Amino acid sequence: MSSSEHLASVMVEEFIRAVEQGVDLVPVVADSTSTAKIKPFVEKFPDRLVNVGIAEQVMIGTAAGLALGGKVAVTCNAAPFLISRGNEQVKVDICYNNTNVKCFGLNAGASYGPLASTHHSIDDISVMRGFGNIEIYAPGTPEQCRQIIRYALEKIGPVYIRLDGKALPESMPENYRFLPGAINVLAEGKQVVLVAMGSTLHEIVDAAARLKEEGISVGVIGVASIRPCDTSALARELAKYKSVITVEEHNVNGGLGSLVAEVMAENGLAARLQRLGFKDGEYAIAADRTSMRKHHGLDSESICSDVRQLLNRKVEATA
């Protein structure tokens, strides 16, 4: 395994593996073959790809039909177009009718950078959480992505998998094993806990390492399984801290920050919560990832600054 891998490439490798093992898998794309990096699959199985053209509603309906015919249908296109253009079809054809379709939202978050808000997908988790009967995952590393896809292709029923659009390094321990609903505690701390989904996991891992050098003890939790989510386990971990910071390349409403807020409220946890993401009513700026995350306070340096401010506020409150 290379030090960093593109999650779409991992996806395609798993599709090839599945077909070679006898899975009757059919990818459906909406003129998104390059986005899906699907070429290696097509070279091996040229008769298995269905390309409906730039017609996301047709893509979803076609996938649902294939699933009703006994296929394992997977849709592969850019997350903003899957969520916005195919919204009703995902809700009705896939979720309501319980068809065996796996939807891959590619280049999610603000992965498209300078292409701006038409191509950013910062509301996909909130939309999918609003739909019933679909599991939701946001892997943050190649191995996590690999294991989630293997699970999804074996499971009968609708699944949405949010994939980042950049090559990501591995940060899961060697003994990592994906379990639906499980949270991933990557570091124990005493003062503040950082919680992230998807690619921002790497920002909080880096921030925790920086803060450790300053003598600040920070916990690190990754939440890749949004639905199902072991909220009892999450509540037990959050209860260990007086301050919680969530980080996501998503709007602060409806995503990970909302999930954590719900868990804290429903379990009566008396901790301070700060949600880092795109603020209420805001869009992500059109910029490369480094500049965008710095601008919106989602980079590790900004996260460190927020942790220090939280701790200083607590000291001032007790002084």
N, C-alpha and C positions, 0 to 999 in steps of 0.2 A: 504493500500500500504506500502511495506517495505521501509526502508530508501534507499536501493540500489536494483536495479533489472537488470538482464541480458536482453539485448534487444532481444535476440533470444527467451527467455522465454516469453517476452511480445508479440512477433510475433506469437508464437504458441497459446497463450491465445486468441489472436484476430482471428486466423484461426478457433478455436473451436467456439468462439462466432458467427462468421459469418455463419458457417454451421448450428448451432443451430437456427439461424434466417432465414434460408432458402436459403442462398447463395450456389450456386452449385460450390463449391471451390474444386480444386484438386491440392495438392502440388506435385511437381516433384523434386526428389533429385537425385544426382549423387553419390550414396554410401556415402551420407553425413547426415545420420540420426542422428548421435551423434552431429555433428557440428550444425545441425538445432534444436537440442533439441526437436525433433518432437514426441518423444514417447507418451506424453499425448494425442496428436491428434490421433495417430495410435490406441491407446487403445480404444478411443471413436468411431473412424471411420476407422476400419481396411481395408476397401475396397476402400478407397479414395486416399491412397498414391501410387504414381508411382515411383519406384526406378529403374533407367536405368543402374546402375552400374557406374564405373568410366569412364564416356563417356559424357563430358559436352556438346559437340555438339549435341548429341542425346537428351540430357535433354532439350535443347533449342528448337530443332525441335519438340519434343514430346509436349512440353508446347504450342507451336504455333498451333499445330494440335488440341489439346484439346480446345484451345481458339476458333479456327475456327468452332469447333463443338458445341460451345455455353457454354463451361465451363469457370469459372474464374480460370485461371491457374497461379500458383505461383511457381517460382523456388527458391530453398533454398540450397545454397552451398557456399563454401568459395569464397570470392570476387576475390582473385587472379586467381582462376581457372575458374570462371565464365567469367571474363574479358579477360583473355589470351586465354584459350582453346576454349571458345564459342564465340569468337569475331565476326567472320563472320556471324554466325547464329543469334546473337543478332542484328547485323546491318540489315541483310536481312529479316530473318524470323519474327522478332518482330518489329523493327523500320520501315523498308521500307514497310512491309505489314500491319502495323498498327494492329497487333493482340493484343488481350486483355490479355496480360501477365504481371505479376508483378515480377520483378527480385529482389531478396534479396541477396545483397552481404554481406555475413557473415564474422565476424572476419576481418573487413577491416582495412586499415592502417597497422600498425606494431603490431597488436594485438597478432600475433603468436610468437612475441618476439624471443626466441632463435632458432626457426626453420628457421630464416633468410630469405633472399631475395626470395627464391622459394615460400615462404608462405606469404610474405608481399604484400600488395596491396596498393601501394602509387601512382598509376597512374589511378585509376578507374574513378575518376571524370573527369579527362582530356580526357580520352577515351570516356566516355559517353557524354561529352559536344561536342565532335567532331561528334557524331551521331545525325541525325535529328530525330524529332518526338518521343522523350521519355522524360518524366518528371523525374527530379532527386532530391532526398531528402537525407539529412544527419542529422537525428535526434541526439540530444545531451543528451536527458533525457528520462526516461521511459514514462512519460506522453506525451511528444512530439512525441515519437515513436508510442505510442498507437493511438494518434489522426491522425497521418500521415497514418498509416496502414488502419484505418477505412475509411479515405478519398480515399486511393488508391484502396481498394476493391470495392468501389462504382463507381469509375470513369471507364469509358470505354476507354481503350487505354493503351499503354505501360508506365510502371513506373519502375524506378530503385531506390531502397532504400538501402543506405549504412548503415550497422549496425556495431557498435563497438563490440569487442569480450570480453569486461570485464563488470562486474556489475557497473552500474553508478547510482549516487544519483540524486535526483530530485532538480532542481533549477528554474523551471518555476513557476511563481506566481500561486496562487490557481485559479485565474480567467482566466488562459491561455486558449485560443481557437486558434487552428491551422487554418490558411487560406493559401491556395496555393499562393506562391509568397511573402508573408509577411515576413519582417525582425522583429527580436525581440530585442527591446531596453530594456536591463535589468538595465542599470544605465546611468544617464546623467553625463557628466563631462565637464571640461573646458579646459584641457591642451592636453590630448592625448586620442584617442579612440582605444580600442582593439576590434578586430573583429575575430570571430572564427566560425568554423562549426564542427559538431559532438562532440566527447568527449573532444576536447581541449577547449570547452566552459567552462568546470570546471576549467581549468588552468587559463583562463583570469578572471573568477569571483573571484578566490582566489587571483590572482595578484592584482586586483583592490582593494580588501579589505585590502591587505597588504600596498599598496601605500596610501590608504586613511588615514591610521594610521600615515603616514609620512607627511600628509598634501598635497598630490598630488592628484588632481582631475582627475579621469580617467573615460571615458565612456566605456560601455560594450554593444556590439551588437552581437547577435547570428544570423547566417544565415544558417538555415536548409533547406530552399527552394532554391536550386541552379538553377533549371529551372522548373517552371517559377520563376523569381525573380523581385520584385518590385524595379527596378533599380532607379526609380525616388525618391522613399522613401529613399533608401540607399544613394543616392547622397545628399539629403537634410540633412541627419544625418551627413554624412562625412564632409559636408561643414562647420559644426560648429567647426571643429578642424584644427589645423595647423600640426598635426602629426597623422599618422594612422599606426597601426601595425596589420597585419593579422597573425593568428596562425592556423595551420592545420597539422594533421598527414597525410601528402600528399606531393608530390613533389611541389615545389613553382611554377612550370609551369603548367598551365591549370586548377588549382583548384581554391580555394577561393581567394588566392592572386592575381591570374590573373583576376578573375571576378572583384575584387575591383579596380585593376589597370585600367581595361577597363572603369569602371564606372567613375573613377576620370578623366581619359583622355578625355572621350567623353563629360563630363560636365565641363571641364576646371577648375577643382579644384586644387588650388595652395597649396597643402599640401605635406609634406614629407611622403613617403610610405616606410615601412619596412615589407618585407614578411618573416615570420618565417615558416619554414617547412623543408623538405629535399632539400638541395641545388641542383642547376642545375648539373646534371651528377652524383649525389650521390645516394647511397642506404642507407637504415636504417641499423644501426649496429644490430648484433644478440645479444639481451640482453633482460632482463625483462623491463617492461614498464618504471619504475622509472629511471633506469640507461640509457635506450635509450633516453628518453625525456630530461634528464639532458645533455647527450652527444650532442644532436642536438639542444639544447637551446629552447626546447618546454615546459619545466616545468615552474611553476609559478615564481620560484625564478629567473630563467634566463630572463623571461619576465619582471620582475620588474627591473632587471639590465639594460635591453634594454631601458625601459622607462626613467630611470634616465640618461642614456647616451644621449638619444635624447634631453632631457630637458637641460642637461649641454651644449650640442652642441649649442642649441639655445641661451643660456645665453652668451656663448663665442662669438657667431657670432654678438651679439648686444653690446658687451662690447667695 
